[in-house]
């Protein structure tokens, strides 16, 4: 009898160790996936920001030359564009909190998207198990 219980507890111990090793491996893979997603989103954002920067730069340079011709003074044209930049900066400073909150929410949503998928998969598995077993009360 003692031999059977010793074998049983040895098998349980091995199963528990294997379970935690698999859980840890799953956690590592999940972390890698999330990190990859975050870097992907950040890379996309940086490329978009870089491209938008140059687009706005050339648009405002063109606007400066256009306003310079309109005012018959290139200096006034570029001063007008500088005023537009200052107004843009003031608007960004004024809405700083909303901008920061929006970026934070997007990053959190990207990090948690994997959790939502896992929770849906677990809910589906629980529902399938319940459907297969049947209603316990009925």
Phi, psi and omega in degrees: 000319181294326180294319180295317180292325178295318177295320180298312182291327176295318178293319178297318179299316179296319179295320179294317178297316179297320179300311182291327175296318178293320177298317180295318178297318178298318178299317178298314180295321177297319178295318178299318181296315179297317179298317178298319178296317181296315178295324177297314179295318179295320178297315178300316179298318179294319178297315179297317179296316179298314180295316180295323178302310181292325177298312179294323178301310181290325177297315181288329173297314178298318178297321178298316178293321179296312179294328176298318177292322181295320180269359184060028177203117179296327178301313178295325178298314181285332173293322177297317179294320177299322177297321177297319176298316179297320177297319178299317179297317179297320178296317179296317178295321180295322182260025183304312183299315180295321180293314180298315179300318180297315180295317178300315180296322178294319179294316179296320179297320179294321180289326185269354182299326178292323178297319180298318179296318180295318180295320178295318180296318179293321178297319178297319179295319178295319180295319179294322178294317179296318179295322181289320182282324183098171180287126182292322183283339188253000000 
